Amino acid sequence: MSNLQQGLDPGRLRAAFGAFPSGVVAVAARVDDRIVGLAASSFTSVSLDPPLVSFSIGTTSKTWPVLRRAERVGVTVLAEHHDIVARQLAGPADGRFHGLDTVSTVDGAVTLTDGVAWFDTSIERHIEAGDHTIVLLRLHSAAHAEHAPPLVFHRSRFGLS
C-alpha cells in the first residue's frame, strides 16, 4: 500500500512537511521607533528579474500587521550557530531582539550582523493562502558571507542529524 493512501491527518501532514529541510531567516524592520520582526523557515528565492523573494507567515500572527507597515524590511539568513537566536525570534515579541547585534538602514530595514546573507527589501504584495499569508518582497540590495554555513530546520529541529 502506498504511503499516499494514508490521507491528510494534520499531524502526519506536519511531519511530511518537516521532512523537507529549510533555511531559517530573520525578517525585521524598525516600525514606530522599535525593531519588529520574526523568524521564518519558508523563505525562498522567486525571481531574478525583477529581483523577488518570499516568505510565509501564519494568518494569526500579531507581528505581521505591524511589520507590514514598514517602508523597508531586512531579511537575514541565519547562520549555523543561530539556533538559540531562531528560538528567541520565535518567542515573545517584546524580547525577540534583546541582546542581538543589528544594523538598520536609513529606510528602516533591520538585519543581524553575523548572518550568512542579508537582503534589503520592500513588500511587493501579500497573498492570502489558507492559514498563511505569502509575502512577496522586492530586493533593493543583497550581500553574503563567503564560507558561513546556514542554520537548517528539519523535522522540527535545527540541524540535519
DSSP file with accessible surface (Angstrom, degrees, kcal/mol):
  #  RESIDUE AA STRUCTURE BP1 BP2  ACC     N-H-->O    O-->H-N    N-H-->O    O-->H-N    TCO  KAPPA ALPHA  PHI   PSI    X-CA   Y-CA   Z-CA
    1    1 A M              0   0  183      0, 0.0     2,-0.1     0, 0.0     0, 0.0   0.000 360.0 360.0 360.0 136.8    0.0    0.0    0.0
    2    2 A S    >   -     0   0   56      1,-0.1     3,-1.5     2,-0.0     4,-0.1  -0.399 360.0-130.4 -71.1 143.4    1.3    3.5   -0.9
    3    3 A N  G >  S+     0   0  126      1,-0.3     3,-1.5     2,-0.2    -1,-0.1   0.756 105.7  70.4 -63.0 -22.8    2.1    5.9    1.9
    4    4 A L  G >  S+     0   0  159      1,-0.3     3,-1.0     2,-0.1    -1,-0.3   0.709  84.2  68.5 -68.8 -18.1    0.0    8.4    0.0
    5    5 A Q  G <  S+     0   0  136     -3,-1.5    -1,-0.3     1,-0.2    -2,-0.2   0.476  77.0  84.8 -81.0   1.9   -3.2    6.5    0.8
    6    6 A Q  G <  S-     0   0   83     -3,-1.5     3,-0.3     1,-0.2    -1,-0.2   0.597  88.9-140.6 -80.7 -11.7   -2.8    7.5    4.5
    7    7 A G    <   -     0   0   47     -3,-1.0    -1,-0.2     1,-0.2    -2,-0.0  -0.358  28.8 -58.0  89.7-165.0   -4.6   10.8    4.0
    8    8 A L        +     0   0  135     -2,-0.1    -1,-0.2     4,-0.1    -4,-0.0  -0.273  56.6 166.3-121.2  45.0   -4.0   14.3    5.3
    9    9 A D     >  -     0   0   85     -3,-0.3     4,-2.9     1,-0.1     5,-0.2  -0.392  45.1-122.3 -53.8 133.1   -4.2   14.0    9.1
   10   10 A P  H  > S+     0   0  101      0, 0.0     4,-2.5     0, 0.0     5,-0.2   0.878 110.4  48.8 -54.1 -40.9   -2.8   17.3   10.4
   11   11 A G  H  > S+     0   0   46      2,-0.2     4,-2.1     1,-0.2     5,-0.1   0.922 113.9  45.5 -64.5 -43.5    0.0   15.6   12.4
   12   12 A R  H  > S+     0   0  109      2,-0.2     4,-2.3     1,-0.2    -1,-0.2   0.894 112.8  51.2 -67.1 -39.0    1.0   13.4    9.5
   13   13 A L  H  X S+     0   0   57     -4,-2.9     4,-2.7     2,-0.2     5,-0.2   0.936 109.3  49.8 -64.7 -44.1    0.9   16.4    7.2
   14   14 A R  H  X S+     0   0  184     -4,-2.5     4,-2.2    -5,-0.2    -2,-0.2   0.919 111.6  49.5 -60.5 -42.0    3.1   18.5    9.5
   15   15 A A  H  X S+     0   0   60     -4,-2.1     4,-0.7     2,-0.2    -1,-0.2   0.903 110.6  49.8 -64.9 -39.4    5.6   15.5    9.7
   16   16 A A  H >< S+     0   0   63     -4,-2.3     3,-0.9     1,-0.2     4,-0.3   0.924 111.1  48.7 -66.3 -43.1    5.7   15.2    5.9
   17   17 A F  H >< S+     0   0  144     -4,-2.7     3,-1.5     1,-0.2    -1,-0.2   0.899 107.5  57.3 -60.0 -39.5    6.3   19.0    5.6
   18   18 A G  H 3< S+     0   0   15     -4,-2.2   137,-2.7     1,-0.3    -1,-0.2   0.660  88.6  74.2 -68.1 -15.6    9.1   18.7    8.2
   19   19 A A  T << S+     0   0   40     -3,-0.9    -1,-0.3    -4,-0.7    -2,-0.2   0.697  83.4  78.4 -70.4 -16.9   10.9   16.1    6.1
   20   20 A F  S <  S-     0   0  157     -3,-1.5   135,-0.1    -4,-0.3     2,-0.1  -0.831  83.7-137.3 -95.0 114.4   12.0   18.9    3.8
   21   21 A P        -     0   0   54      0, 0.0     2,-0.3     0, 0.0   133,-0.2  -0.421  26.9-179.0 -70.9 146.2   14.9   20.8    5.3
   22   22 A S  E     -A  153   0A  29    131,-2.2   131,-3.4    -4,-0.1    20,-0.1  -0.966  26.4-112.0-140.5 159.4   14.8   24.6    5.0
   23   23 A G  E     -A  152   0A  35     -2,-0.3     2,-0.4    20,-0.3    20,-0.3  -0.301  30.4-128.7 -78.8 172.2   16.9   27.5    6.0
   24   24 A V        -     0   0    5    127,-0.8    54,-2.7    54,-0.3     2,-0.3  -0.990  23.4-171.6-128.2 135.6   15.8   30.0    8.6
   25   25 A V  E     -CD  40  77B   2     15,-2.8    15,-2.4    -2,-0.4     2,-0.5  -0.903  21.9-134.1-124.2 154.7   15.7   33.8    8.2
   26   26 A A  E     -CD  39  76B   2     50,-2.5    50,-2.5    -2,-0.3     2,-0.5  -0.922  20.3-163.6-100.2 130.5   15.1   36.8   10.5
   27   27 A V  E     +CD  38  75B   0     11,-2.7    11,-2.0    -2,-0.5     2,-0.3  -0.984  25.8 155.1-115.8 119.4   12.6   39.2    8.9
   28   28 A A  E     +CD  37  74B   2     46,-2.7    46,-3.4    -2,-0.5    82,-1.7  -0.991  20.7 170.7-151.7 155.7   12.8   42.6   10.6
   29   29 A A  E     -CE  36 109B   0      7,-2.3     7,-3.0    -2,-0.3     2,-0.7  -0.976  39.3-105.0-155.4 161.1   12.2   46.4   10.4
   30   30 A R  E     +C   35   0B 103     78,-2.6     2,-0.4    -2,-0.3    41,-0.3  -0.850  44.1 172.5 -92.1 118.3   12.1   49.5   12.5
   31   31 A V  E >   -C   34   0B   9      3,-2.9     3,-1.1    -2,-0.7    39,-0.1  -0.999  67.3  -7.5-130.1 127.8    8.5   50.5   13.0
   32   32 A D  T 3  S-     0   0  114     -2,-0.4    -1,-0.1     1,-0.2     3,-0.1   0.909 130.2 -56.1  52.3  44.6    7.4   53.3   15.3
   33   33 A D  T 3  S+     0   0  149      1,-0.2     2,-0.3    -3,-0.1    -1,-0.2   0.724 121.0  92.6  62.7  24.7   11.0   53.5   16.7
   34   34 A R  E <  S-C   31   0B 113     -3,-1.1    -3,-2.9    -5,-0.0     2,-0.5  -0.990  80.1-107.1-141.9 154.7   11.3   49.9   17.7
   35   35 A I  E     -C   30   0B  35     -2,-0.3     2,-0.4    -5,-0.2    -5,-0.2  -0.689  36.5-176.0 -83.0 127.9   12.5   46.7   16.0
   36   36 A V  E     +C   29   0B   8     -7,-3.0    -7,-2.3    -2,-0.5     2,-0.3  -0.975  22.3 119.2-122.6 135.1    9.7   44.4   14.9
   37   37 A G  E     -C   28   0B   2     -2,-0.4     2,-0.3    -9,-0.2    -9,-0.2  -0.989  34.0-148.1-176.0-174.0   10.4   41.0   13.4
   38   38 A L  E     -C   27   0B   8    -11,-2.0   -11,-2.7    -2,-0.3     2,-0.4  -0.953  27.1-101.1-161.1 169.2   10.1   37.3   13.4
   39   39 A A  E     -C   26   0B  28     50,-0.6     2,-0.4    -2,-0.3   -13,-0.2  -0.848  35.8-175.1-101.7 142.5   11.8   34.0   12.3
   40   40 A A  E     -C   25   0B   9    -15,-2.4   -15,-2.8    -2,-0.4     3,-0.2  -1.000  24.3-172.6-139.4 139.0   10.6   32.2    9.2
   41   41 A S  S    S+     0   0   51     -2,-0.4   -18,-0.1   -17,-0.2   112,-0.1   0.207  79.1  76.6-110.0  13.6   11.6   28.9    7.7
   42   42 A S        +     0   0   45     14,-0.3    -1,-0.1   -17,-0.1     2,-0.1   0.140  61.7 135.5-109.1  18.2    9.6   29.4    4.5
   43   43 A F        +     0   0   49    -20,-0.3     2,-0.3    -3,-0.2   -20,-0.3  -0.425  24.8 162.8 -70.8 138.6   12.0   31.8    2.8
   44   44 A T  E     -F   54   0B  72     10,-2.3    10,-2.4    -2,-0.1     2,-0.2  -0.993  40.9-109.3-153.9 150.6   12.7   31.2   -0.9
   45   45 A S  E     +F   53   0B  98     -2,-0.3     8,-0.2     8,-0.2     3,-0.1  -0.563  33.4 175.7 -74.5 146.7   14.1   33.0   -4.0
   46   46 A V  E     -     0   0B  74      6,-2.5     2,-0.3     1,-0.4     7,-0.2   0.724  54.3  -3.1-119.1 -48.7   11.4   33.8   -6.5
   47   47 A S  E   > -F   52   0B  40      5,-2.0     5,-2.6     1,-0.1    -1,-0.4  -0.999  33.9-157.3-154.6 144.1   12.8   35.8   -9.4
   48   48 A L  E   5S+F   51   0B 168     -2,-0.3    -1,-0.1     1,-0.3     5,-0.0   0.737  88.0  63.8 -88.1 -31.0   16.0   37.4  -10.7
   49   49 A D  T   5S+     0   0  147      1,-0.6    -1,-0.3     2,-0.1     0, 0.0  -0.846 120.7  16.3-139.0  98.6   14.2   39.8  -13.0
   50   50 A P  T   5S-     0   0   46      0, 0.0     2,-0.6     0, 0.0    -1,-0.6   0.588 110.6-120.0 -75.8 159.3   12.6   41.5  -11.2
   51   51 A P  E   5 +F   48   0B  49      0, 0.0    88,-2.4     0, 0.0     2,-0.3  -0.539  49.8 160.8 -73.1 111.8   14.5   40.5   -8.1
   52   52 A L  E   < +FG  47 138B  18     -5,-2.6    -6,-2.5    -2,-0.6    -5,-2.0  -0.981  20.2 176.4-135.6 145.8   12.0   38.9   -5.7
   53   53 A V  E     -FG  45 137B   5     84,-2.2    84,-3.2    -2,-0.3     2,-0.3  -0.855  13.8-156.8-133.1 171.0   12.0   36.6   -2.7
   54   54 A S  E     -FG  44 136B  13    -10,-2.4   -10,-2.3    -2,-0.3     2,-0.3  -0.972  13.7-179.0-146.6 162.4    9.2   35.4   -0.5
   55   55 A F  E     - G   0 135B   0     80,-1.5    80,-3.3    -2,-0.3     2,-0.4  -0.948  23.2-127.3-149.4 165.3    8.3   34.0    2.9
   56   56 A S  E     - G   0 134B  37     -2,-0.3     2,-0.4    78,-0.2   -14,-0.3  -0.921  18.0-170.3-118.4 147.6    5.1   32.9    4.6
   57   57 A I  E     - G   0 133B  21     76,-2.3    76,-3.0    -2,-0.4   -17,-0.1  -0.991  31.7-103.7-136.1 139.2    3.6   33.9    7.9
   58   58 A G  E >   - G   0 132B  19     -2,-0.4     3,-1.9    74,-0.3    74,-0.3  -0.338  26.1-126.9 -61.3 142.3    0.6   32.5    9.8
   59   59 A T  T 3  S+     0   0   68     72,-2.4    -1,-0.1     1,-0.3    73,-0.1   0.693 108.7  61.1 -67.2 -15.8   -2.6   34.5    9.5
   60   60 A T  T 3  S+     0   0  124     71,-0.4    -1,-0.3     4,-0.0    -2,-0.1   0.470  76.4 128.0 -88.5   0.2   -2.8   34.5   13.3
   61   61 A S    <   -     0   0   27     -3,-1.9    -4,-0.0     1,-0.2     0, 0.0  -0.301  44.6-165.0 -59.2 133.1    0.5   36.4   13.6
   62   62 A K  S    S+     0   0  182      2,-0.1     4,-0.4     1,-0.1    -1,-0.2   0.634  87.8  58.4 -89.9 -15.4    0.3   39.5   15.8
   63   63 A T  S >> S+     0   0   13      1,-0.1     4,-2.8     2,-0.1     3,-0.9   0.878  93.0  64.9 -80.1 -39.7    3.7   40.7   14.4
   64   64 A W  H 3> S+     0   0   14      1,-0.2     4,-2.8     2,-0.2     5,-0.2   0.898  94.5  56.8 -57.5 -43.8    2.7   40.7   10.7
   65   65 A P  H 34 S+     0   0   70      0, 0.0    -1,-0.2     0, 0.0     4,-0.2   0.862 115.9  39.0 -58.6 -29.8    0.1   43.5   10.9
   66   66 A V  H X4 S+     0   0   30     -3,-0.9     3,-1.6    -4,-0.4     4,-0.2   0.923 115.8  50.3 -81.1 -47.9    2.8   45.8   12.4
   67   67 A L  H >< S+     0   0    0     -4,-2.8     3,-2.1     1,-0.3    -3,-0.2   0.862 100.0  64.3 -61.6 -34.8    5.7   44.6   10.2
   68   68 A R  T 3< S+     0   0  113     -4,-2.8    -1,-0.3     1,-0.3    -2,-0.1   0.666  91.7  65.8 -68.1 -11.2    3.7   45.1    7.0
   69   69 A R  T <  S+     0   0  138     -3,-1.6    -1,-0.3    -5,-0.2    -2,-0.2   0.587  78.9 112.3 -81.4 -10.3    3.6   48.9    7.7
   70   70 A A    <   -     0   0   14     -3,-2.1    53,-0.4    -4,-0.2     3,-0.1  -0.364  64.1-145.5 -68.8 142.5    7.4   49.1    7.3
   71   71 A E  S    S+     0   0  133     36,-0.3     2,-0.3   -41,-0.3    52,-0.2   0.905  89.2  16.1 -69.1 -44.3    8.8   51.0    4.3
   72   72 A R  S    S-     0   0   48     35,-0.7     2,-0.4   -42,-0.2    50,-0.3  -0.971  70.7-156.1-130.4 149.6   11.8   48.6    4.1
   73   73 A V  E     - H   0 121B   3     48,-3.1    48,-2.4    -2,-0.3     2,-0.3  -0.988   9.8-143.5-128.4 130.7   12.2   45.1    5.6
   74   74 A G  E     -DH  28 120B   0    -46,-3.4   -46,-2.7    -2,-0.4     2,-0.4  -0.733  10.4-163.2 -92.6 142.9   15.5   43.4    6.3
   75   75 A V  E     -DH  27 119B   0     44,-2.3    44,-2.4    -2,-0.3     2,-0.5  -0.997   4.1-170.8-125.8 126.6   16.0   39.7    5.8
   76   76 A T  E     -DH  26 118B   1    -50,-2.5   -50,-2.5    -2,-0.4     2,-0.6  -0.978  19.9-139.0-117.2 124.2   18.9   37.8    7.4
   77   77 A V  E     -DH  25 117B  25     40,-2.7    39,-3.2    -2,-0.5    40,-0.8  -0.737  34.6-125.4 -77.1 119.4   19.7   34.2    6.5
   78   78 A L        -     0   0    0    -54,-2.7    73,-2.4    -2,-0.6   -54,-0.3  -0.387  18.8-125.4 -72.4 147.8   20.7   32.8    9.9
   79   79 A A  B >   -J  150   0C   4     71,-0.3     3,-2.7    35,-0.2    -1,-0.1  -0.447  30.1 -98.0 -89.6 163.6   24.0   31.0   10.4
   80   80 A E  G >  S+     0   0  124     69,-2.7     3,-0.5     1,-0.3    72,-0.1   0.808 122.7  55.9 -51.2 -33.6   24.5   27.5   11.8
   81   81 A H  G 3  S+     0   0  114     68,-0.3     3,-0.5     1,-0.2    -1,-0.3   0.455  85.8  86.6 -82.9   4.4   25.3   28.9   15.3
   82   82 A H  G <>  +     0   0    3     -3,-2.7     4,-3.1     1,-0.2     5,-0.2   0.175  45.6 114.0 -92.7  20.1   21.9   30.8   15.5
   83   83 A D  H <> S+     0   0   62     -3,-0.5     4,-1.9     1,-0.2    -1,-0.2   0.933  83.8  44.1 -59.4 -41.5   19.7   28.0   16.8
   84   84 A I  H  > S+     0   0  119     -3,-0.5     4,-2.3     2,-0.2    -1,-0.2   0.911 113.0  52.6 -68.1 -38.2   19.2   29.9   20.1
   85   85 A V  H  > S+     0   0   21     -4,-0.2     4,-2.8     2,-0.2    -2,-0.2   0.926 107.2  52.2 -61.9 -43.0   18.6   33.2   18.1
   86   86 A A  H  X S+     0   0    3     -4,-3.1     4,-0.9     1,-0.2    -1,-0.2   0.915 110.3  48.0 -61.7 -41.2   16.0   31.5   16.0
   87   87 A R  H  < S+     0   0  148     -4,-1.9     4,-0.4    -5,-0.2     3,-0.4   0.900 111.2  50.8 -65.1 -40.1   14.1   30.3   19.1
   88   88 A Q  H >< S+     0   0   58     -4,-2.3     3,-1.2     1,-0.2    -2,-0.2   0.917 108.4  51.9 -62.8 -42.1   14.4   33.8   20.6
   89   89 A L  H 3< S+     0   0    0     -4,-2.8   -50,-0.6     1,-0.3    -1,-0.2   0.686 110.0  49.6 -69.5 -18.0   12.9   35.3   17.3
   90   90 A A  T 3< S+     0   0   70     -4,-0.9    -1,-0.3    -3,-0.4    -2,-0.2   0.475 103.6  80.4 -94.8  -3.7   10.0   32.9   17.6
   91   91 A G  S <  S-     0   0   21     -3,-1.2     5,-0.1    -4,-0.4    -3,-0.1   0.086  98.5 -26.7 -87.2-159.6    9.4   33.8   21.2
   92   92 A P    >   -     0   0  114      0, 0.0     3,-1.2     0, 0.0     4,-0.5  -0.230  60.6-127.3 -56.6 135.3    7.5   36.7   22.9
   93   93 A A  G >  S+     0   0   51      1,-0.3     3,-1.0     2,-0.2     4,-0.3   0.825 102.3  60.3 -57.0 -38.1    7.6   39.8   20.6
   94   94 A D  G 3  S+     0   0  156      1,-0.2    -1,-0.3     2,-0.1     3,-0.2   0.789 112.7  36.7 -65.7 -26.6    9.0   42.2   23.2
   95   95 A G  G X  S+     0   0   34     -3,-1.2     3,-1.0     1,-0.1    -1,-0.2   0.342  82.2 107.2-108.1   8.7   12.2   40.2   23.7
   96   96 A R  T <  S+     0   0   36     -3,-1.0    -1,-0.1    -4,-0.5    -2,-0.1   0.827  91.3  29.1 -60.4 -36.0   12.9   39.0   20.2
   97   97 A F  T >  S+     0   0   27     -4,-0.3     3,-1.8    -3,-0.2    -1,-0.3   0.349  84.7 134.1-109.5   8.5   15.9   41.3   19.5
   98   98 A H  T <  S+     0   0  155     -3,-1.0     3,-0.1     1,-0.3    -3,-0.1  -0.372  83.0   0.8 -62.1 122.7   17.1   41.7   23.1
   99   99 A G  T 3  S+     0   0   72      1,-0.2     2,-0.4    -2,-0.1    -1,-0.3   0.464 100.6 127.3  80.7   1.2   20.9   41.3   23.1
  100  100 A L    <   -     0   0   35     -3,-1.8     2,-0.6   -15,-0.0    -1,-0.2  -0.739  62.2-123.7 -94.2 140.0   21.2   40.8   19.4
  101  101 A D        +     0   0  120     -2,-0.4    12,-2.2    -3,-0.1    13,-0.4  -0.721  42.6 172.8 -81.3 119.0   23.6   42.9   17.2
  102  102 A T  E     -K  112   0D  43     -2,-0.6     2,-0.4    10,-0.3    10,-0.2  -0.856  26.4-149.4-126.0 161.7   21.6   44.5   14.5
  103  103 A V  E     -K  111   0D  76      8,-2.5     8,-2.4    -2,-0.3     2,-0.4  -0.995  13.2-158.2-128.7 136.2   22.1   47.1   11.7
  104  104 A S  E     -K  110   0D  47     -2,-0.4     6,-0.2     6,-0.2     2,-0.1  -0.942   9.6-139.0-115.7 137.6   19.3   49.4   10.5
  105  105 A T    >   -     0   0   56      4,-2.4     3,-1.7    -2,-0.4   -33,-0.1  -0.426  33.9-103.6 -81.6 168.0   19.2   51.1    7.1
  106  106 A V  T 3  S+     0   0  149      1,-0.3    -1,-0.1    -2,-0.1    -2,-0.0   0.856 124.6  53.4 -58.7 -33.7   18.0   54.7    6.8
  107  107 A D  T 3  S-     0   0   60    -36,-0.1   -35,-0.7     2,-0.1   -36,-0.3   0.439 125.0-101.1 -85.1  -1.3   14.8   53.3    5.4
  108  108 A G    <   +     0   0   11     -3,-1.7   -78,-2.6     1,-0.3   -34,-0.3   0.441  69.1 146.0 102.5  -1.4   14.3   51.0    8.4
  109  109 A A  B     -E   29   0B   3    -80,-0.2    -4,-2.4   -36,-0.2     2,-0.4  -0.531  33.1-156.5 -69.2 135.0   15.3   47.6    7.2
  110  110 A V  E     +K  104   0D   1    -82,-1.7   -82,-0.5    -6,-0.2     2,-0.3  -0.958  15.9 173.5-119.5 130.8   16.9   45.7   10.1
  111  111 A T  E     -K  103   0D  26     -8,-2.4    -8,-2.5    -2,-0.4     2,-0.3  -0.919  34.2-110.5-130.1 158.6   19.4   42.8    9.8
  112  112 A L  E >   -K  102   0D   4     -2,-0.3     3,-0.9   -10,-0.2   -10,-0.3  -0.705  25.6-134.1 -85.3 141.2   21.6   40.8   12.2
  113  113 A T  T 3  S+     0   0   64    -12,-2.2    -1,-0.1    -2,-0.3   -11,-0.1   0.808  96.4  48.0 -69.6 -29.4   25.3   41.5   11.9
  114  114 A D  T 3  S+     0   0   77    -13,-0.4   -35,-0.2   -35,-0.0    -1,-0.2  -0.139  83.0 122.9-111.2  42.2   26.5   37.9   11.9
  115  115 A G    <   -     0   0    5     -3,-0.9   -37,-0.2   -37,-0.1     3,-0.1  -0.108  68.2-117.2 -86.5-171.5   24.2   36.2    9.4
  116  116 A V  S    S+     0   0   20    -39,-3.2    29,-3.2     1,-0.4     2,-0.3   0.767  94.0   2.7 -96.1 -36.0   25.0   34.2    6.2
  117  117 A A  E     -HI  77 144B  12    -40,-0.8   -40,-2.7    27,-0.3    -1,-0.4  -0.983  64.4-152.5-151.8 154.9   23.3   36.6    3.8
  118  118 A W  E     -HI  76 143B  55     25,-2.8    25,-2.0    -2,-0.3     2,-0.4  -0.991   7.9-171.2-135.1 140.1   21.4   39.9    4.1
  119  119 A F  E     -HI  75 142B  38    -44,-2.4   -44,-2.3    -2,-0.4     2,-0.6  -0.996  15.0-152.6-133.8 135.3   18.7   41.5    2.0
  120  120 A D  E     +HI  74 141B  20     21,-2.4    20,-3.4    -2,-0.4    21,-1.2  -0.941  38.1 163.5-102.3 120.0   17.2   44.9    2.0
  121  121 A T  E     -HI  73 139B   0    -48,-2.4   -48,-3.1    -2,-0.6     2,-0.3  -0.843  33.7-146.7-134.2 168.1   13.6   44.6    0.7
  122  122 A S  E     - I   0 138B  25     16,-1.8    16,-2.9    -2,-0.3     2,-0.6  -0.956  40.3 -97.0-131.8 154.5   10.2   46.2    0.4
  123  123 A I  E     + I   0 137B  41    -53,-0.4    14,-0.2    -2,-0.3     3,-0.1  -0.606  37.0 179.1 -75.8 116.4    6.9   44.5    0.5
  124  124 A E  E     -     0   0B  81     12,-2.6     2,-0.3    -2,-0.6    13,-0.2   0.870  63.3 -38.6 -80.5 -45.9    5.7   44.0   -3.1
  125  125 A R  E     - I   0 136B 146     11,-1.6    11,-3.0     2,-0.0     2,-0.4  -0.966  48.7-135.1-172.2 160.5    2.5   42.2   -2.3
  126  126 A H  E     - I   0 135B  63     -2,-0.3     2,-0.5     9,-0.2     9,-0.2  -0.993  14.6-158.7-132.5 143.7    0.9   39.7    0.1
  127  127 A I  E     - I   0 134B  66      7,-2.8     7,-3.0    -2,-0.4     2,-0.3  -0.977  18.6-128.3-126.4 123.6   -1.4   36.9   -0.9
  128  128 A E  E     + I   0 133B 118     -2,-0.5     2,-0.3     5,-0.2     5,-0.2  -0.555  32.0 174.8 -69.8 131.2   -3.8   35.1    1.5
  129  129 A A  E >   - I   0 132B  41      3,-3.0     3,-1.7    -2,-0.3     2,-0.2  -0.750  53.3 -70.3-143.5  88.1   -3.2   31.3    1.2
  130  130 A G  T 3  S-     0   0   75     -2,-0.3    -1,-0.2     1,-0.3   -71,-0.0  -0.408 115.9  -9.7  64.6-127.2   -5.2   29.2    3.6
  131  131 A D  T 3  S+     0   0  116     -2,-0.2   -72,-2.4    -3,-0.1   -71,-0.4   0.281 132.3  59.8 -89.6  13.5   -3.9   29.6    7.1
  132  132 A H  E <  S-GI  58 129B  74     -3,-1.7    -3,-3.0   -74,-0.3     2,-0.4  -0.896  71.5-133.6-132.5 164.5   -0.9   31.6    6.0
  133  133 A T  E     -GI  57 128B   4    -76,-3.0   -76,-2.3    -2,-0.3     2,-0.6  -0.986  18.7-142.2-116.6 128.0    0.0   34.8    4.1
  134  134 A I  E     -GI  56 127B  59     -7,-3.0    -7,-2.8    -2,-0.4     2,-0.6  -0.829  16.8-155.9 -89.2 123.9    2.6   34.6    1.3
  135  135 A V  E     -GI  55 126B   0    -80,-3.3   -80,-1.5    -2,-0.6     2,-0.5  -0.911   1.8-156.9-107.4 119.0    4.7   37.8    1.4
  136  136 A L  E     -GI  54 125B  21    -11,-3.0   -12,-2.6    -2,-0.6   -11,-1.6  -0.846  13.4-163.9 -95.5 123.9    6.4   38.7   -1.8
  137  137 A L  E     -GI  53 123B   0    -84,-3.2   -84,-2.2    -2,-0.5     2,-0.5  -0.927  13.2-140.9-114.1 136.0    9.4   41.0   -1.3
  138  138 A R  E     -GI  52 122B  75    -16,-2.9   -16,-1.8    -2,-0.4     2,-0.3  -0.802  25.0-129.1 -92.7 131.3   11.3   43.2   -3.8
  139  139 A L  E     + I   0 121B  34    -88,-2.4   -18,-0.2    -2,-0.5     3,-0.1  -0.617  31.4 170.8 -83.3 138.7   15.0   43.2   -3.4
  140  140 A H  E    S-     0   0B  81    -20,-3.4     2,-0.3     1,-0.5   -19,-0.2   0.626  72.5  -4.8-114.2 -29.7   16.9   46.5   -3.2
  141  141 A S  E     - I   0 120B  67    -21,-1.2   -21,-2.4     2,-0.0    -1,-0.5  -0.972  61.0-168.6-158.9 159.9   20.3   45.2   -2.1
  142  142 A A  E     + I   0 119B  65     -2,-0.3     2,-0.3   -23,-0.2   -23,-0.2  -0.992   6.8 172.5-150.9 150.2   21.9   41.9   -1.1
  143  143 A A  E     - I   0 118B  54    -25,-2.0   -25,-2.8    -2,-0.3     2,-0.3  -0.962   8.7-166.5-150.8 161.5   25.2   40.7    0.4
  144  144 A H  E     - I   0 117B 116     -2,-0.3     2,-0.3   -27,-0.3   -27,-0.3  -0.992  24.8-114.1-151.2 158.0   26.5   37.4    1.7
  145  145 A A        -     0   0   33    -29,-3.2     3,-0.3    -2,-0.3    -2,-0.0  -0.738  28.5-134.9 -90.0 140.9   29.3   35.8    3.8
  146  146 A E  S    S+     0   0  138     -2,-0.3    -1,-0.1     1,-0.2   -30,-0.0   0.909  90.0  13.5 -66.2 -46.2   31.6   33.6    1.8
  147  147 A H  S    S+     0   0  177      2,-0.1    -1,-0.2     0, 0.0   -31,-0.0   0.071  85.8 123.5-127.8  28.2   32.0   30.5    4.0
  148  148 A A        -     0   0   35     -3,-0.3    -3,-0.1   -32,-0.2   -33,-0.0  -0.798  55.1-134.0 -93.6 123.3   29.4   30.6    6.7
  149  149 A P        -     0   0   61      0, 0.0   -69,-2.7     0, 0.0   -68,-0.3  -0.515  24.6-121.0 -74.5 144.8   27.1   27.6    6.9
  150  150 A P  B     -J   79   0C  62      0, 0.0     2,-0.4     0, 0.0   -71,-0.3  -0.392  21.7-104.0 -82.5 159.9   23.4   28.3    7.3
  151  151 A L        -     0   0    6    -73,-2.4  -127,-0.8  -127,-0.3     2,-0.4  -0.679  39.0-154.7 -77.4 133.7   21.0   27.2   10.0
  152  152 A V  E     -A   23   0A  34     -2,-0.4     7,-3.4  -129,-0.2     2,-0.5  -0.942   8.5-155.3-117.4 133.9   18.9   24.3    8.8
  153  153 A F  E     +AB  22 158A  62   -131,-3.4  -131,-2.2    -2,-0.4     2,-0.3  -0.941  26.6 161.1-107.3 123.5   15.4   23.5   10.2
  154  154 A H  E >   - B   0 157A  34      3,-3.5     3,-1.3    -2,-0.5  -135,-0.2  -0.978  61.9  -6.1-150.5 127.1   14.5   19.8    9.6
  155  155 A R  T 3  S-     0   0  145   -137,-2.7  -136,-0.1    -2,-0.3    -1,-0.1   0.905 128.5 -55.0  53.6  45.7   11.9   17.6   11.3
  156  156 A S  T 3  S+     0   0   81      1,-0.2     2,-0.3  -138,-0.1    -1,-0.3   0.697 123.7  91.0  63.9  21.1   11.0   20.3   13.8
  157  157 A R  E <  S-B  154   0A 137     -3,-1.3    -3,-3.5     2,-0.2     2,-0.4  -0.949  81.0-106.0-137.8 162.2   14.7   20.6   14.9
  158  158 A F  E    S+B  153   0A  43     -2,-0.3    -5,-0.3    -5,-0.2     3,-0.1  -0.752  85.4  25.7 -90.5 133.0   17.7   22.6   13.9
  159  159 A G  S    S-     0   0   26     -7,-3.4    -5,-0.3    -2,-0.4    -2,-0.2  -0.205  85.9 -95.8  99.6 165.9   20.3   20.7   12.0
  160  160 A L              0   0  111     -2,-0.1    -1,-0.1    -7,-0.1    -7,-0.0   0.459 360.0 360.0 -98.8  -4.2   20.1   17.6    9.8
  161  161 A S              0   0  125     -3,-0.1    -7,-0.1    -7,-0.0    -4,-0.0  -0.414 360.0 360.0 -90.0 360.0   21.0   14.9   12.3
